[in-house]
């Protein structure tokens, strides 16, 4: 009897280990290790570009970024199809805007509409004038709560805690700052699965 109990216990432990291994393998297989990311944004995305290539070496980075770009100008680029969007869209817009909360909310909704329901949109929270832009960031957080494919990169929170990540202008990142931002973007990409339109064959 004791021998049978021991064997039964051993089999249960082995089955549990196997189940954990299968779950781990399934999770790993669903996490993409390569692909294409599209950037649309302002000077903060310009600064991000080379570092994103470093932290995501097996990914192709397609960028349409311009210094001083507003969200409205970014929307115009998206409406014109520049560039063609991949399943992952990295957005840096809002820093150059002169809008109230409602206007920014409308713009954010339009960006997400143009991205479509199946793309993952990664948007960095906004830091300007020496502090987090709570008005715009609250808009982004509200959208992220209702849209499972919008991922926020906590850039404003990051530099608020670590101001040494900022360049001398106290707006853009320095080398360490952009590298940290790139790592956060890469983590956000890995956390999001595009919708059925982009299911791998």
C-alpha positions in Angstrom: 0.0 0.0 0.0 2.8 2.4 0.9 4.5 1.6 -2.3 1.4 2.4 -4.3 0.9 5.6 -2.5 4.5 6.6 -3.2 4.1 5.8 -6.9 0.8 7.8 -7.1 2.4 10.8 -5.4 5.4 10.6 -7.8 3.1 10.5 -10.8 1.1 13.5 -9.5 4.3 15.6 -9.0 5.6 14.6 -12.5 2.2 15.6 -14.1 2.3 19.0 -12.3 5.8 19.7 -13.6 4.8 18.7 -17.1 1.8 21.0 -17.0 3.9 23.9 -15.8 6.4 23.2 -18.6 3.7 23.2 -21.2 2.2 26.5 -19.9 5.7 28.1 -20.0 6.3 26.8 -23.6 2.9 28.1 -24.7 3.6 31.5 -23.2 7.0 31.7 -24.8 5.7 30.7 -28.2 3.1 33.5 -28.1 5.7 36.1 -27.5 7.1 37.5 -30.8 10.9 37.5 -31.0 11.0 39.4 -34.3 8.9 41.5 -36.6 8.4 45.1 -37.6 7.6 48.1 -35.5 6.4 51.4 -37.0 7.3 54.7 -35.4 5.1 57.9 -35.8 6.0 60.9 -33.7 8.1 63.8 -32.8 11.7 64.5 -31.7 11.4 62.1 -28.8 10.9 59.3 -31.2 13.7 60.6 -33.4 16.0 60.2 -30.3 14.6 56.8 -29.6 15.2 55.3 -33.1 18.8 54.1 -32.8 18.4 52.7 -29.3 15.2 50.8 -30.2 17.3 49.1 -32.9 19.8 48.1 -30.3 17.4 46.6 -27.8 15.3 44.9 -30.5 18.0 43.7 -32.9 15.9 41.1 -34.7 13.1 43.7 -35.4 12.8 46.0 -38.4 12.2 49.6 -37.4 10.2 51.8 -39.8 10.1 55.4 -38.7 8.2 58.5 -39.7 9.3 61.0 -37.0 9.9 64.7 -37.2 11.2 67.3 -34.7 8.4 69.6 -33.5 5.5 67.4 -34.8 2.1 67.9 -33.2 -0.5 65.2 -32.8 -2.6 66.8 -35.6 0.4 66.6 -38.0 1.0 63.0 -37.0 -2.7 62.3 -37.8 -2.2 63.8 -41.2 0.7 61.5 -41.9 -1.4 58.5 -40.8 -4.3 59.6 -42.9 -1.9 59.8 -45.9 -0.6 56.3 -45.2 2.9 57.4 -44.4 4.2 55.0 -43.4 2.3 51.7 -44.0 1.6 50.5 -40.5 3.0 47.3 -39.1 1.1 45.3 -36.3 3.1 47.4 -33.7 2.9 51.2 -33.8 5.1 53.3 -31.4 3.6 56.8 -30.9 5.3 59.8 -29.4 2.8 62.7 -29.8 1.4 65.4 -27.6 4.6 67.1 -26.4 4.2 69.9 -29.0 0.5 70.3 -28.7 -1.4 73.4 -27.6 -4.7 71.7 -26.9 -7.1 71.3 -24.0 -7.9 67.8 -22.6 -11.0 67.4 -24.8 -9.2 68.3 -28.0 -6.3 65.9 -27.1 -8.8 63.1 -26.3 -10.3 63.6 -29.8 -6.9 63.4 -31.4 -5.9 60.3 -29.4 -9.1 58.6 -30.5 -8.4 59.5 -34.1 -4.9 58.0 -33.9 -6.3 54.7 -32.5 -9.0 54.7 -35.1 -6.4 55.0 -37.9 -4.3 52.3 -36.3 -7.3 50.0 -36.3 -8.6 47.6 -33.7 -6.0 44.8 -34.3 -2.8 46.8 -34.0 -0.8 47.3 -30.8 -0.3 51.0 -30.2 2.5 51.9 -27.8 2.3 55.5 -26.6 4.7 57.2 -24.2 3.3 59.4 -21.4 4.2 63.0 -21.8 6.8 65.1 -19.9 7.1 68.8 -20.6 7.7 72.1 -18.9 9.7 70.2 -16.2 7.0 67.9 -15.1 4.5 65.2 -16.2 1.6 66.6 -18.2 -1.1 65.2 -16.0 -3.9 66.5 -18.2 -2.7 64.7 -21.3 -1.5 61.7 -19.4 -4.9 61.2 -17.8 -6.4 61.1 -21.3 -3.9 58.4 -22.3 -4.6 56.4 -19.2 -8.3 56.5 -19.7 -8.0 55.3 -23.2 -5.6 52.5 -22.2 -8.2 51.3 -19.6 -10.8 50.9 -22.3 -8.5 49.7 -25.2 -6.6 46.5 -24.4 -4.2 47.1 -27.4 -3.1 50.5 -26.2 0.1 50.1 -24.1 1.6 53.1 -22.2 5.3 53.6 -21.7 5.7 55.4 -18.4 8.2 57.9 -19.7 6.9 60.8 -17.6 6.9 58.7 -14.5 10.4 57.4 -15.2 12.1 60.7 -15.6 10.1 62.2 -12.7 11.8 59.6 -10.5 15.2 59.7 -12.4 15.7 63.2 -13.7 19.3 62.2 -14.5 17.8 60.5 -17.6 17.1 63.8 -19.2 19.3 65.9 -21.4 20.3 69.5 -20.5 17.1 70.9 -22.0 15.1 68.9 -19.4 12.8 67.7 -22.1 14.6 65.1 -24.2 16.4 62.0 -23.1 20.1 61.7 -22.8 21.9 58.5 -23.9 20.9 56.6 -20.8 17.3 58.0 -20.9 16.7 57.0 -24.5 18.1 53.5 -23.8 15.7 53.1 -20.9 12.8 54.4 -23.0 13.7 51.9 -25.7 13.8 49.1 -23.2 10.3 50.1 -21.9 9.0 50.2 -25.5 10.4 46.8 -26.2 8.7 45.4 -23.1 5.4 47.0 -24.1 5.7 45.4 -27.6 6.3 42.0 -26.0 3.3 42.4 -23.8 0.8 43.0 -26.6 -0.6 40.5 -29.1 -2.0 42.0 -32.3 -5.6 41.0 -33.2 -6.8 38.3 -35.7 -6.0 40.4 -38.8 -2.3 39.8 -38.0 -2.5 36.2 -36.9 0.6 34.3 -38.0 0.0 31.7 -40.7 
